[in-house]
Amino acid sequence: MLQAACAVAVEAVRPQLEARRQPLLLDLPDEPLWAEADPTRVGQMVTNLLSNASRYSPEGSAVRL
């Protein structure tokens, strides 16, 4: 479940990362991670975190998830 939310968030933020020339470094476990939560809200939360990481990091710097 969390991997799916992260995948949606990555696709939403990818254009911003590319425009700022920021590589995205993903380090997600292979086994599923489950949380009792609203998947839409989790996706929005991760999207906001990635977007803020991109916005407040220097151009060209890596963003890690």
LUMLUMMAR-556572 format. One record per residue: residue number from 1; z, y, x of N, C-alpha, C in turn. Coordinates in Angstrom, 1 decimal, decimal comma. Example, Ala and Ser with C-alpha at 12.3 -4.5 7.8 and 13.67 -1.06 7.14 Angstrom:
BEGIN
<node kolnu="1" n_w="7,8" n_v="-5,7" n_u="13,2" ca_w="7,8" ca_v="-4,5" ca_u="12,3" c_w="7,8" c_v="-3,3" c_u="13,2"/>
<node kolnu="2" n_w="7,1" n_v="-2,2" n_u="12,8" ca_w="7,1" ca_v="-1,1" ca_u="13,7" c_w="7,9" c_v="0,0" c_u="12,9"/>
END
This chain:
BEGIN
<node kolnu="1" n_w="0,0" n_v="-1,2" n_u="0,8" ca_w="0,0" ca_v="0,0" ca_u="0,0" c_w="0,0" c_v="1,3" c_u="0,9"/>
<node kolnu="2" n_w="0,9" n_v="1,3" n_u="1,9" ca_w="0,9" ca_v="2,5" ca_u="2,7" c_w="-0,4" c_v="2,6" c_u="3,5"/>
<node kolnu="3" n_w="-1,0" n_v="1,5" n_u="3,9" ca_w="-2,2" ca_v="1,6" ca_u="4,7" c_w="-3,3" c_v="2,2" c_u="3,8"/>
<node kolnu="4" n_w="-3,4" n_v="1,8" n_u="2,6" ca_w="-4,4" ca_v="2,4" ca_u="1,7" c_w="-4,2" c_v="3,9" c_u="1,5"/>
<node kolnu="5" n_w="-3,0" n_v="4,3" n_u="1,3" ca_w="-2,7" ca_v="5,7" ca_u="1,2" c_w="-3,1" c_v="6,5" c_u="2,5"/>
<node kolnu="6" n_w="-2,8" n_v="5,9" n_u="3,6" ca_w="-3,2" ca_v="6,5" ca_u="4,9" c_w="-4,7" c_v="6,6" c_u="5,0"/>
<node kolnu="7" n_w="-5,4" n_v="5,5" n_u="4,6" ca_w="-6,9" ca_v="5,5" ca_u="4,7" c_w="-7,5" c_v="6,7" c_u="3,8"/>
<node kolnu="8" n_w="-6,9" n_v="6,9" n_u="2,6" ca_w="-7,4" ca_v="7,9" ca_u="1,8" c_w="-7,1" c_v="9,3" c_u="2,4"/>
<node kolnu="9" n_w="-6,0" n_v="9,4" n_u="3,0" ca_w="-5,6" ca_v="10,7" ca_u="3,6" c_w="-6,5" c_v="11,0" c_u="4,8"/>
<node kolnu="10" n_w="-6,8" n_v="10,0" n_u="5,6" ca_w="-7,6" ca_v="10,2" ca_u="6,8" c_w="-9,0" c_v="10,7" c_u="6,4"/>
<node kolnu="11" n_w="-9,6" n_v="10,1" n_u="5,4" ca_w="-10,9" ca_v="10,5" ca_u="4,9" c_w="-10,9" c_v="11,9" c_u="4,3"/>
<node kolnu="12" n_w="-9,8" n_v="12,3" n_u="3,7" ca_w="-9,7" ca_v="13,6" ca_u="3,2" c_w="-9,6" c_v="14,7" c_u="4,3"/>
<node kolnu="13" n_w="-9,0" n_v="14,4" n_u="5,4" ca_w="-8,7" ca_v="15,3" ca_u="6,4" c_w="-9,8" c_v="15,3" c_u="7,5"/>
<node kolnu="14" n_w="-10,6" n_v="14,2" n_u="7,5" ca_w="-11,5" ca_v="14,0" ca_u="8,6" c_w="-12,4" c_v="15,2" c_u="8,9"/>
<node kolnu="15" n_w="-13,0" n_v="15,9" n_u="7,9" ca_w="-13,8" ca_v="17,1" ca_u="8,2" c_w="-13,1" c_v="18,2" c_u="8,9"/>
<node kolnu="16" n_w="-11,8" n_v="18,4" n_u="8,6" ca_w="-11,0" ca_v="19,4" ca_u="9,2" c_w="-10,8" c_v="19,0" c_u="10,7"/>
<node kolnu="17" n_w="-10,5" n_v="17,7" n_u="10,9" ca_w="-10,3" ca_v="17,3" ca_u="12,3" c_w="-11,5" c_v="17,4" c_u="13,1"/>
<node kolnu="18" n_w="-12,7" n_v="17,0" n_u="12,5" ca_w="-13,9" ca_v="17,1" ca_u="13,3" c_w="-14,3" c_v="18,6" c_u="13,6"/>
<node kolnu="19" n_w="-14,0" n_v="19,5" n_u="12,6" ca_w="-14,4" ca_v="20,9" ca_u="12,8" c_w="-13,5" c_v="21,5" c_u="14,0"/>
<node kolnu="20" n_w="-12,3" n_v="21,0" n_u="14,1" ca_w="-11,4" ca_v="21,5" ca_u="15,2" c_w="-11,4" c_v="20,6" c_u="16,4"/>
<node kolnu="21" n_w="-12,4" n_v="19,7" n_u="16,4" ca_w="-12,6" ca_v="18,8" ca_u="17,6" c_w="-11,3" c_v="18,1" c_u="18,0"/>
<node kolnu="22" n_w="-10,6" n_v="17,6" n_u="17,0" ca_w="-9,3" ca_v="16,9" ca_u="17,2" c_w="-9,5" c_v="15,4" c_u="16,9"/>
<node kolnu="23" n_w="-9,3" n_v="14,6" n_u="17,9" ca_w="-9,4" ca_v="13,1" ca_u="17,7" c_w="-8,2" c_v="12,7" c_u="16,9"/>
<node kolnu="24" n_w="-8,4" n_v="11,7" n_u="16,1" ca_w="-7,3" ca_v="11,1" ca_u="15,3" c_w="-7,0" c_v="9,8" c_u="15,9"/>
<node kolnu="25" n_w="-5,7" n_v="9,6" n_u="16,3" ca_w="-5,3" ca_v="8,4" ca_u="16,9" c_w="-4,4" c_v="7,6" c_u="15,9"/>
<node kolnu="26" n_w="-4,9" n_v="6,5" n_u="15,4" ca_w="-4,3" ca_v="5,7" ca_u="14,4" c_w="-3,5" c_v="4,5" c_u="15,0"/>
<node kolnu="27" n_w="-2,3" n_v="4,3" n_u="14,7" ca_w="-1,5" ca_v="3,2" ca_u="15,1" c_w="-0,7" c_v="2,6" c_u="13,9"/>
<node kolnu="28" n_w="-1,5" n_v="1,9" n_u="13,1" ca_w="-0,9" ca_v="1,3" ca_u="11,9" c_w="-0,7" c_v="-0,2" c_u="12,1"/>
<node kolnu="29" n_w="0,3" n_v="-0,8" n_u="11,6" ca_w="0,5" ca_v="-2,2" ca_u="11,7" c_w="-0,5" c_v="-3,0" c_u="11,0"/>
<node kolnu="30" n_w="-0,8" n_v="-4,2" n_u="11,4" ca_w="-1,8" ca_v="-5,1" ca_u="10,7" c_w="-1,2" c_v="-5,6" c_u="9,4"/>
<node kolnu="31" n_w="0,1" n_v="-5,9" n_u="9,4" ca_w="0,7" ca_v="-6,5" ca_u="8,2" c_w="0,9" c_v="-5,3" c_u="7,2"/>
<node kolnu="32" n_w="0,8" n_v="-5,7" n_u="5,9" ca_w="1,0" ca_v="-4,6" ca_u="4,8" c_w="2,4" c_v="-4,0" c_u="4,9"/>
<node kolnu="33" n_w="2,5" n_v="-2,7" n_u="4,6" ca_w="3,7" ca_v="-2,0" ca_u="4,5" c_w="3,8" c_v="-1,6" c_u="3,0"/>
<node kolnu="34" n_w="4,9" n_v="-2,0" n_u="2,3" ca_w="5,0" ca_v="-1,8" ca_u="0,9" c_w="6,2" c_v="-0,8" c_u="0,7"/>
<node kolnu="35" n_w="6,0" n_v="0,1" n_u="-0,3" ca_w="7,0" ca_v="1,0" ca_u="-0,7" c_w="7,0" c_v="1,1" c_u="-2,2"/>
<node kolnu="36" n_w="8,1" n_v="1,2" n_u="-2,8" ca_w="8,2" ca_v="1,4" ca_u="-4,2" c_w="8,0" c_v="2,9" c_u="-4,5"/>
<node kolnu="37" n_w="6,7" n_v="3,3" n_u="-4,7" ca_w="6,4" ca_v="4,8" ca_u="-4,8" c_w="5,1" c_v="4,9" c_u="-5,5"/>
<node kolnu="38" n_w="4,8" n_v="6,1" n_u="-5,9" ca_w="3,6" ca_v="6,5" ca_u="-6,6" c_w="2,5" c_v="6,6" c_u="-5,5"/>
<node kolnu="39" n_w="1,5" n_v="5,7" n_u="-5,5" ca_w="0,5" ca_v="5,7" ca_u="-4,4" c_w="-0,3" c_v="7,0" c_u="-4,3"/>
<node kolnu="40" n_w="-0,5" n_v="7,7" n_u="-5,4" ca_w="-1,2" ca_v="9,0" ca_u="-5,4" c_w="-0,3" c_v="10,0" c_u="-4,7"/>
<node kolnu="41" n_w="0,9" n_v="10,1" n_u="-5,0" ca_w="1,8" ca_v="11,0" ca_u="-4,3" c_w="2,0" c_v="10,7" c_u="-2,8"/>
<node kolnu="42" n_w="2,1" n_v="9,5" n_u="-2,5" ca_w="2,2" ca_v="9,1" ca_u="-1,1" c_w="0,9" c_v="9,5" c_u="-0,3"/>
<node kolnu="43" n_w="-0,3" n_v="9,3" n_u="-1,0" ca_w="-1,5" ca_v="9,8" ca_u="-0,4" c_w="-1,5" c_v="11,3" c_u="-0,2"/>
<node kolnu="44" n_w="-1,1" n_v="12,0" n_u="-1,2" ca_w="-1,0" ca_v="13,5" ca_u="-1,1" c_w="-0,1" c_v="13,9" c_u="0,1"/>
<node kolnu="45" n_w="1,0" n_v="13,2" n_u="0,2" ca_w="2,0" ca_v="13,6" ca_u="1,2" c_w="1,4" c_v="13,4" c_u="2,6"/>
<node kolnu="46" n_w="0,8" n_v="12,2" n_u="2,8" ca_w="0,2" ca_v="11,9" ca_u="4,1" c_w="-1,0" c_v="12,9" c_u="4,4"/>
<node kolnu="47" n_w="-1,8" n_v="13,2" n_u="3,4" ca_w="-2,8" ca_v="14,2" ca_u="3,5" c_w="-2,3" c_v="15,5" c_u="4,0"/>
<node kolnu="48" n_w="-1,2" n_v="16,0" n_u="3,3" ca_w="-0,6" ca_v="17,3" ca_u="3,7" c_w="-0,1" c_v="17,2" c_u="5,2"/>
<node kolnu="49" n_w="0,6" n_v="16,1" n_u="5,5" ca_w="1,1" ca_v="16,0" ca_u="6,9" c_w="0,0" c_v="16,1" c_u="7,9"/>
<node kolnu="50" n_w="-1,1" n_v="15,3" n_u="7,7" ca_w="-2,3" ca_v="15,4" ca_u="8,6" c_w="-2,9" c_v="16,7" c_u="8,7"/>
<node kolnu="51" n_w="-3,1" n_v="17,3" n_u="7,5" ca_w="-3,7" ca_v="18,7" ca_u="7,4" c_w="-2,8" c_v="19,7" c_u="8,2"/>
<node kolnu="52" n_w="-1,5" n_v="19,6" n_u="8,0" ca_w="-0,7" ca_v="20,6" ca_u="8,8" c_w="-0,7" c_v="20,3" c_u="10,3"/>
<node kolnu="53" n_w="-0,7" n_v="19,0" n_u="10,6" ca_w="-0,8" ca_v="18,6" ca_u="12,0" c_w="-2,0" c_v="19,2" c_u="12,7"/>
<node kolnu="54" n_w="-3,1" n_v="19,1" n_u="12,0" ca_w="-4,4" ca_v="19,7" ca_u="12,5" c_w="-4,3" c_v="21,2" c_u="12,5"/>
<node kolnu="55" n_w="-3,8" n_v="21,8" n_u="11,5" ca_w="-3,8" ca_v="23,3" ca_u="11,4" c_w="-2,9" c_v="23,9" c_u="12,5"/>
<node kolnu="56" n_w="-1,8" n_v="23,3" n_u="12,7" ca_w="-0,8" ca_v="23,9" ca_u="13,6" c_w="-0,9" c_v="23,3" c_u="15,1"/>
<node kolnu="57" n_w="-1,9" n_v="22,6" n_u="15,4" ca_w="-2,1" ca_v="22,1" ca_u="16,7" c_w="-3,3" c_v="22,8" c_u="17,3"/>
<node kolnu="58" n_w="-3,3" n_v="22,9" n_u="18,6" ca_w="-4,5" ca_v="23,6" ca_u="19,2" c_w="-5,7" c_v="22,8" c_u="19,0"/>
<node kolnu="59" n_w="-6,9" n_v="23,5" n_u="18,9" ca_w="-8,2" ca_v="22,9" ca_u="18,8" c_w="-8,3" c_v="21,9" c_u="20,0"/>
<node kolnu="60" n_w="-8,9" n_v="20,8" n_u="19,8" ca_w="-9,2" ca_v="19,8" ca_u="20,8" c_w="-8,0" c_v="18,9" c_u="21,1"/>
<node kolnu="61" n_w="-6,8" n_v="19,2" n_u="20,5" ca_w="-5,7" ca_v="18,3" ca_u="20,8" c_w="-5,7" c_v="17,1" c_u="19,8"/>
<node kolnu="62" n_w="-5,1" n_v="16,0" n_u="20,2" ca_w="-5,2" ca_v="14,8" ca_u="19,4" c_w="-4,1" c_v="14,9" c_u="18,3"/>
<node kolnu="63" n_w="-4,4" n_v="14,3" n_u="17,1" ca_w="-3,5" ca_v="14,1" ca_u="16,0" c_w="-3,2" c_v="12,6" c_u="15,9"/>
<node kolnu="64" n_w="-1,9" n_v="12,2" n_u="15,8" ca_w="-1,6" ca_v="10,8" ca_u="15,8" c_w="-0,9" c_v="10,4" c_u="14,5"/>
<node kolnu="65" n_w="-1,3" n_v="9,3" n_u="14,0" ca_w="-0,7" ca_v="8,8" ca_u="12,7" c_w="-0,3" c_v="7,3" c_u="13,0"/>
END
